[in-house]
Amino acid sequence: MMWLTKPTPDDIARLARRLDPLPLSYEAGLLERVDDERELPRDLRGWFVDRFEAEVGNGHDDFAAARDALRGWQQFDRDWLVLADDPVPIEKDAVVAYAAQVLGTWWGYGCRILQVIDEPTRFGFVYGTIQGHAERGEELFLVRHDPDDTVTYSLFAMSRPGRWFSWPGMPIARHAQGRFRPTSANAMRRAVAAAPSQSS
């Protein structure tokens, strides 16, 4: 969906309801098939594989804050993205919709949560693109409490253009994806830093 002016969170909530019954735009399970992006299976060659990792805190409290930040979708930088006001619950099959500004126009898309990771030292989820998305693929958002007490935020994604108009716009899309990763980590750092200490 496209808007010429910035959509409201209510617009995004309505978009999510429209997208909910639609299927994924690809065959699920991409990330599970990749051990080393330098040796992709033959049928996955041509897909973009992106990994990113950043330290966002230190200690148990910061891990709890980072986990809460992911639950609240705080990894999305709100300057050029719009989500609904009510955070989508991090649970399997939940649909999140959002709008991203590209060259002055707002484009709305949706993804479905395929897997949730909820362990003592790891929390995150994988989502996949829904039919109609400009891209096809999956992305993992994960926070870890590492043995050295560092709290790490990481992304792992596989994608390729999903619509005919995405192919000529691929350099713009790749730029936007590259821009998203560090701004996402910065948003997580801000959320962690702003969280009240659980031990105080």
Secondary structure, 3 states (H helix, E strand, C coil): CEECCCCCHHHHHHHHHHHCCCCECCCCCCHHHCCCHHHCCHHHCCCEEEEEEEEEEECHHHHHHHHHHHHCCCCCCCCCEEECCCCCCCCCCCEEEEEEEECCEEEEEEEEEEEEEEECCEEEEEEEEECCCCEEEEEEEEEEECCCCEEEEEEEEEEEECCHHHCCCHHHHHHHHHHHHHHHHHHHHHHHHHCCCCCC
